[in-house]
Amino acid sequence: MRRRNLLAGMAGLLAAGCSKVADSETGKALFSSAEDWHRKAHRALAGKQALAREYSRADLSPTFRGNGSQTVDSDAYRAQLADGFPDWRLEVRGLVDTPLSLSLDNIRRLPQRTQITRHDCVEGWSAIGEWTGPQLSLLLDAAGVQEGANFIVFRCADNLNGDDYYESVDMVDAYHPQTIVAHMLNGEPLPEKNGAPLRMRIERQLGYKHPKYLTVIEAVASLDEIGRGKGGYWEDRAGYQWYAGI
């Protein structure tokens, strides 16, 4: 716990770095170097496949707040929400041998993992919740990720300030056993404010790396041509660190 808090604090400081420094060429090199050090240090301390702490149901937070997008502002989403998402599809595409298009029923029929973990937000709050869904590795293996893939990109239905939300991880985090496509929170279908019907849980990363309203999982060789090239919505817009391991 102490190590997780230390790493969370370090990651938060990196993510919230001074914008004037970050915008300078020296600052960009400094933050890039710090992020690389953070990733290597985190994985050296914790191990690539070490698990984030899991809790008991007695530890569940009374409420699990929503953050960032609280919904998807479209008539199509509201109609899907009202009907229980009968037509929602999750695509697995990009550098894969067999692209997939999965319904919620498809996802529920896969082997499921349930984990009770702590969500740490870069804003300073945390909450403990029970998440259920298939491991991302099951979907990637079913699609047959090709050798040239270096990153997994998550595309989402929500749009903030004119940009579609997205995030990404490397293959180590993609294949981590606690990286799941969650469709349940605390034994119930995922609430709207928490990303219904699907969101990622990437338990060794800060909260902004857990995208909601998930529609596409894409295997890519590079992040350079996606969004603004930094690997995620907040990384592109606010200078958050792409690697936010805790």
Beta strands, then each sheet from edge to edge (+ up, - down):
strand 1: 89-94
strand 2: 100-103
strand 3: 113-120
strand 4: 126-133
strand 5: 151-160
strand 6: 163-170
strand 7: 179-182
strand 8: 184-185
strand 9: 188-189
strand 10: 199-202
strand 11: 214-220
sheet 1: 2+ 1- 11- 5+ 6-
sheet 2: 3+ 4- 8+ 9-
sheet 3: 7+ 10-
end
